[in-house]
């Protein structure tokens, strides 16, 4: 193989890898985002599921730069890979985008567990580990906890499962997993 052929092959390989790495997950028009109890509907926010998936895809390039506050976490991000229980990272990312857009809206858990958002096979849930009757954080802080799971736990096949603390609140454990009963 000549030097020019080798150079062309290397350039083609680099171009192919760059396209694969930069490709954002495609929005699946059939996937509906379902807000959890007490959270505003997409319609009330003037949004559709397609809008959220589009925002999620646009943000995917910068999402890995998300940082937590300096408050001490009480729980480490933990990845899980239970056969048949991993979910689409693209669906989970759409829920992260939805929750992030709620900003300082309270995402609370009264009792033990709640689902904050469901998109297709993915659910972002919360668990109250405070020992008290409830735990709550801003939905944007729940989104940061879920983004930490996406950053640390997304597998090469585009699947994810895990749990982490809500940003700054170790009493509210955020999870990405299949919806209850799946």
N, C-alpha and C positions, 0 to 999 in steps of 0.2 A: 504494500500500500504506500503510495507516495505521500509526501508531507502535505500536499494540498488536499488530497483525499482524506487524510487523517484530520486535518484542520476542519474540513467541511463536516465530517462525521461528529467531531467534538462540538461544533456550533449547533448542529441539528439536535444533538443530545441535550445541550444546555437549553435550547429554545423549547424543546419538548418538556423538560423538567420545569422550566419557568411557567409554562402554561398550566401544567398540572398543579403546581403549588399555588398559583395565584387564582385559580378558578374558584369562585365563591359557590356555595351550595345553591342549587336552583330552587326557586320557590315552586312548591307543588300546589297547584291551584285547588287540588282536592283536600288539602290539609287545612282544617279549621282550627283556629286558636280559640280555646274556651277559657275565659277568665274564671278564677276560683270564686267561692262565695264571698260576697261583700265587696268585690272589686268591680270597677266600672266595665261596662260592655265595650267592645270595640266600636259599636255603632255610636254610643254616647261620646266617644272620643273622636268621632269622625274618621275612623280608620276601618280598614278591612284586613282580613288575614293576609291577603296578597301584599298590602302596604307594609305590614309588619315583617313579612319574609323579605321584601325588597330592602327595607331599612337594615335588617339583620345581615343580609349579604353585603350591603355597602359598608357596614361597620366591621365586618369580619377581619379586615386587614389590620385595624387598629385595636381590636378587642384584646389581644394578647398583652397590650401595654397597660391594662387595667391594674390599678394598685389598690391595696387595702389601706385603711387609715393605720395610724401607729398604735391603735388600741390593741391590747393583748387578746389573741384568740384563745379560746378554751378548748378548741377541737381542731385537729389538723385536717387538711383536705385528704380524703381517703378515696381511692379509686376501687371500683368493684368490677368484676368481670364474671358475673354469674351467668352460666349458660342460659340463653333464652331470655335474659332480662336486660341486656344492653339495649339502648334506644338510639334513634337517629340524632346525631349531634346537630344537624341542621334544624330539626324540629325543636330541640332543646334551646338552640340559639335564638330561634324566633320567640320563644317564651321569655328568654333573658331580655330581648329587646322590648317586649311588651312591658315587663316589670320595670325595666330601667326608665321607660317613658312615663311611668306612674309617679316617679320622683318621690316626694315626701308623703305620698299616700301610705297609710299604715297597712302593712301586711302582717296580720296577727294570727296566732294559733291559740284558740280557746280550747283547752283540753290537751290532747296528745298530738294529733296530726291533722294537716289540711293540705289540699292541693291548691297552689296559687295559680297555676296555669297548666293547661294541657294542649298539646299540638300533636296530632297524629298519635304515634306510639310513645311519645315522651311526655312526662309530667314533671313539673318542678313543684316539690312539696316542701313543707316545713314541719318540724317536730319540736315540741316544747320540752326542753330538758332542764328547765329552771327549778323543777320541784314545786313550783307554784301552779296556779290555775291557768296562767296564760303567759305568752311571750310575744313580743312584737318588735318589728324594725320597720324602717322606711322600706318601701318596695324596691327602691334603687339599691339599698344595702343587701336585700335578698338577691337582687340581680348580680351584684358583685360576687357574692358567695357562689352563685351558680356559674358565673363566668370563670371563677377560679377552678371549679370542677371541669368545665370545658377545656380550660388551658392545660390542666394537669392530666386529665384522664381520657381525652379523645384519642381513640385508637386509629391506626392507619386505615381501617375499613370504614371510618366515618361513624362509628358507634361510640357510645359513652355511657357510663353509669358511675355514680359516686355520691359523696356527701361532704359538706364543709359548713363552717359557721357562717351565718349572715355577717356581713362586714361590721366589725365592732361589737358583735353580740353573740357570745358563745352559748347563750341560752336558747337561741333559735338555730337549729340545725337545718340547713337547706339540702335537699336531695334532688338528684336527677335520676329517674327510674321510670319503669312502665307505670301507667295509671293503676290505681288500686283495682285488683281483680283481674289484671292481665296475666 
